[in-house]
Amino acid sequence: MPRQVDHVSRRRLIAEAVCDLVDERGLEGATLRDVAARAQVSMGAVQRCFRTKEEMLVFALGHISDRINERVQARLVRSPAQSPRTALGHAATEISLLREEHRAEARVWLAFVAQAAVSEALATTLKANYATLQEALTRLIKEAAEDSASLDPQNEARALLALADGLTTHVLIGHLPPQEAQAVLHTHLTALWAAPAPPPEAPNENAGP
């Protein structure tokens, strides 16, 4: 049992080293040798934990995805009395990685997103993470929408998830300052509850009285 616990801890230690190197140099800088040096373990230790570099990267992506999901869940349970709309705003803010303390995480996340376009293994992990986040946002929007029949919670969750990713990118490259990106996010969330009701169905002229 102690050996198994040590193995899990070592994999997480290596994942943190991968994230540090990706933040500094991009994915190409996360070689097995450099990861071993950063994690202060031997090459053999890295290879015993991961058979290939791709397997190591997939685990590291899962590690950072778990961190984001845990923060979202923590924000939701921190204040049980918060309204569903407030909870949704907190969750969207965590997902969009707009705060300064999450800037390194945002760089790592987007590096993995770019690589996932040519890596099926990374894409599979990303899709699973997006599905988890979309499910959480859908539930929150459904609760926050109350009796608004004009909203499609799942479709709005997809849009919000895409907006969060886009804002992460815009802040990271300097197109938008974090405060403006946060304002965009807030405006979008406010507009959800001001959505017009769907138009009434046109009467059927062929219908009888």
VEXFIGU-797575 format. One record per residue (C-alpha): residue in three letters; x, y, z. Coordinates in steps of 0.5 Angstrom, whole numbers, plus 2048, in hexadecimal, padded with zeros to 3 digits. Layout:
BEGIN
alaXYZ
...
end
This chain:
BEGIN
met800800800
pro805805802
arg8098047FB
gln8028057F7
val80180C7FB
asp80880E7F9
his80780C7F2
val8018117F2
ser8058167F5
arg80A8167F0
arg8068167EA
arg80381D7ED
leu80A81F7EF
ile80C81E7E7
ala8058217E5
glu8078277E9
ala80E8277E5
val80B8277DE
cys80682D7E0
asp80C8317E2
leu81082F7DC
val80A8307D7
asp8098377DA
glu8108397D9
arg8118367D2
gly80B8337CF
leu80A82B7CE
glu81082A7CA
gly81482C7D1
ala8118277D5
thr8168217D3
leu81781B7D7
arg81E81D7D9
asp81C8247DB
val8158227DF
ala81A81D7E3
ala81E8237E5
arg8198287E7
ala8158227EB
gln81C8207EE
val81B8197EC
ser81F8147E8
met81D8137E0
gly81C80C7E3
ala81780E7E8
val8138127E2
gln81380C7DD
arg8108087E3
cys80B80D7E4
phe80980E7DC
arg80B8097D7
thr80B80F7D1
lys80B8177D1
glu8048177CF
glu8028137D5
met8058187D9
leu80281E7D6
val7FB81B7D6
phe7FC81A7DE
ala7FF8217DE
leu7F98237DB
gly7F481F7DF
his7F88227E5
ile7F68297E3
ser7EF8287E1
asp7EE8257E8
arg7F182B7EB
ile7EC8307E7
asn7E682B7E9
glu7E882B7F0
arg7E88327F0
val7E18337ED
gln7DE82E7F2
ala7E18327F8
arg7DE8387F6
leu7D78357F5
val7D78327FC
arg7DB838800
ser7D583C800
pro7CF837800
ala7CA83D801
gln7CC8417FB
ser7C78417F5
pro7C883D7EF
arg7CA8437EB
thr7CF8457EF
ala7D283E7EF
leu7D283E7E8
gly7D68447E8
his7DB8417EC
ala7DB83B7E8
ala7DC83E7E2
thr7E28437E5
glu7E683D7E7
ile7E58397E0
ser7E783F7DD
leu7EE8407E0
leu7EE8477E0
arg7F18497E7
glu7F984A7E7
glu7FA8447EC
his7F78407E6
arg7FB8437E1
ala80183D7E1
glu7FB8387E1
ala7F883C7DB
arg7FE83B7D7
val7FF8347D8
trp7F78327D7
leu7F88367D0
ala7FE8327CE
phe7FB82C7CF
val7F482E7CB
ala7F98307C5
gln7FC8297C6
ala7F68257C6
ala7F48277BF
val7F98227BD
ser7F981D7C3
glu7F38197C3
ala7F58177CB
leu7F581E7CD
ala7EF8207C9
thr7EC81A7CD
thr7EE81C7D4
leu7EC8247D2
lys7E58217CF
ala7E381E7D6
asn7E58247DA
tyr7E18287D5
ala7DB8247D6
thr7DC8247DE
leu7DC82C7DE
gln7D682C7D9
glu7D28287DD
ala7D382C7E3
leu7D28327E0
thr7CC82F7DD
arg7C982E7E4
leu7CB8357E6
ile7C78387E0
lys7C18347E1
glu7C18367E9
ala7C283D7E7
ala7BD83E7E1
glu7B783C7E6
asp7B183C7E1
ser7B583F7DB
ala7B283B7D6
ser7B683F7D1
leu7BD83C7D3
asp7C08357D1
pro7C48347D7
gln7C982F7D3
asn7CA8337CD
glu7CB8397D2
ala7D08357D5
arg7D48337CF
ala7D483B7CD
leu7D783D7D4
leu7DC8387D4
ala7DE83A7CD
leu7DE8417CF
ala7E283F7D5
asp7E883C7D1
gly7E88427CC
leu7E98477D2
thr7EE8437D5
thr7F28437CE
his7F084B7CD
val7F384D7D4
leu7F98487D3
ile7FB84B7CD
gly7FA8527CF
his7F48547CB
leu7F08557D1
pro7F28577D8
pro7EF8537DD
gln7EA8587E0
glu7E78597D9
ala7E68517D8
gln7E38517DE
ala7DE8567DC
val7DD8527D6
leu7DB84C7DA
his7D78507DF
thr7D38537D9
his7D284C7D6
leu7CF8497DC
thr7CB84F7DD
ala7C884F7D6
leu7C68487D8
trp7C084A7DC
ala7BE8507D8
ala7BD84B7D2
pro7B684C7CE
ala7B18477CF
pro7B08437C9
pro7AA8467C4
pro7A38427C4
glu7A283D7BF
ala79E8407B9
pro79783E7B9
asn7958387B4
glu79083B7AF
asn78E8347AC
ala78C8337B3
gly7858327B5
pro7818377BA
end
